[in-house]
């Protein structure tokens, strides 16, 4: 059994404890940790991990996609996709996720995310486009009905490479770069207000999971948003106490 961690490189030393923990994890024979970097990594990453710096486009979905193309993993590889602003409480989450995969779940998140009633033909605020207009051509046929879907926060998820292939990958909006906090403490992309494209990518991907694998394909480690007994998912580098 091969286990692959794909970590989005962005916050780096702000969460040095997570880096140190990953260094120890990377010593396990069955586990590999790869950093998919969207800005230049520090020496602590360069000296301890396999990594590559990719163009900063597509947000975390883009970083995951870029890493998968680069690594060319086998179908049976268990993948943990994660941001680098994660607080690990208990590394037993690895075994818990594997148990859930063996129970038949396709995608495992950390804290329970909000469900949504998703209309592919709904308007995307600020873009004068419908949701389906952002979907890659080979997947548009799936987006044909309004569905009430479970959603997965893409700051942490576990699945098989085979599952990602069956989903025909993430729904990446390649034109979008990483949101940047400006002097007014507002997140912007290319100097324009951040308009929730990350949430749209999350919704499109979750909708595909629902349509291809059914309404119970997604499960979580906890019923609490962002949080479980194993992990806390920070938001843009901010922990619960920030």
Buried (B, 14 or more C-beta within 10 A) or exposed (E): EBBBBBBBBBBBEBBEEBBEBBBEBBEEEEBBBBBBBBEEBEEBBEEBBEBBBBEBBBBBBBBBBBBBEBBEBEEEBBBBBBBBBBBBEEEEBBEBBBEBBEEEBBBBBBBBBEBBEBBBEEEBEEEEEBBBBBBEEEBEEBBEEEBEBBBBBBBBBBBBBBBBEBBEBBBBBEEBBBBEEEEEEEBBBEEEEBBBBBEBBBBBBBBBBBBBBEEEBBBBBBEEEBBBEBBBBBEBBEBEEE
